[in-house]
């Protein structure tokens, strides 16, 4: 972390705000085009990539409890996504069978 209490440059704060709003707009549009589940899974994949990047590139130390929590949340979202997808496919099959 930063040891100084000095404020960052105004332009840096402004760009950070612009990018944060841009990311939010993209996430909302993606949710509109796909589903909240897709955005959740993509967010988990993004978090995984970011953590892996800083661990490998910067040698960031990760403790066992942090790794366990990160793994638990990542695996949970993936299991949920798989279950939701399986449920959706089963519902589609039942609907198709009903139409025949």
C-alpha positions in Angstrom: 0.0 0.0 0.0 0.9 3.6 -0.4 2.7 5.0 2.7 2.0 8.6 1.7 -1.2 10.4 2.3 -0.7 12.7 -0.7 -3.7 13.0 -3.0 -3.3 11.5 -6.5 -3.3 13.8 -9.5 -6.8 15.1 -10.5 -6.4 13.7 -14.0 -5.7 10.2 -12.6 -8.9 10.4 -10.5 -10.9 11.6 -13.5 -9.6 8.8 -15.8 -10.3 6.2 -13.1 -13.9 7.5 -12.9 -14.3 7.4 -16.7 -13.0 3.8 -16.9 -15.2 2.7 -13.9 -18.3 4.1 -15.6 -17.2 2.5 -18.9 -16.8 -0.9 -17.2 -20.2 -0.6 -15.5 -21.9 0.3 -18.8 -20.3 -2.7 -20.5 -21.4 -5.0 -17.7 -25.0 -3.7 -17.9 -25.1 -4.1 -21.6 -23.6 -7.6 -21.4 -26.3 -8.5 -18.8 -28.9 -7.2 -21.1 -27.6 -9.2 -24.1 -26.9 -12.4 -22.2 -27.8 -13.1 -18.5 -26.7 -12.1 -15.1 -25.2 -15.6 -14.7 -22.9 -15.0 -17.7 -21.7 -11.7 -16.2 -21.1 -13.4 -12.9 -19.0 -16.1 -14.5 -17.1 -13.6 -16.5 -16.4 -11.6 -13.4 -15.1 -14.7 -11.6 -12.8 -15.5 -14.6 -11.6 -11.8 -14.6 -10.8 -12.0 -10.8 -8.9 -15.2 -11.4 -6.8 -13.7 -14.1 -6.1 -10.5 -12.1 -5.0 -12.5 -9.0 -2.9 -14.9 -11.1 -1.3 -11.9 -12.9 -0.2 -10.2 -9.6 0.9 -13.4 -8.0 3.1 -14.4 -11.1 4.2 -11.0 -12.3 4.8 -9.1 -9.0 5.4 -12.1 -6.8 2.5 -11.0 -4.6 2.3 -13.3 -1.6 -1.0 -15.2 -1.1 -1.8 -16.9 2.2 -3.4 -20.2 2.5 -6.7 -18.8 3.9 -6.8 -16.3 1.0 -6.2 -19.0 -1.5 -8.9 -21.2 0.1 -11.5 -18.4 0.0 -10.6 -17.5 -3.5 -10.9 -21.1 -4.7 -14.1 -21.7 -2.8 -15.8 -18.6 -4.3 -14.5 -19.4 -7.8 -15.6 -23.1 -7.6 -19.0 -22.1 -6.2 -19.7 -19.8 -9.1 -18.6 -22.4 -11.6 -20.8 -25.1 -10.0 -23.8 -22.7 -10.0 -23.2 -21.8 -13.6 -23.0 -25.5 -14.6 -26.2 -26.3 -12.6 -28.1 -23.4 -14.1 -27.0 -24.3 -17.6 -28.0 -27.9 -17.1 -31.4 -26.8 -15.6 -32.0 -24.5 -18.6 -31.1 -27.2 -21.1 -33.4 -29.7 -19.4 -36.2 -27.2 -19.4 -35.7 -26.6 -23.1 -35.8 -30.3 -23.8 -39.0 -30.7 -21.9 -40.5 -27.8 -23.8 -39.4 -29.3 -27.1 -40.8 -32.7 -26.2 -44.1 -31.1 -25.2 -44.4 -29.3 -28.6 -44.0 -32.5 -30.6 
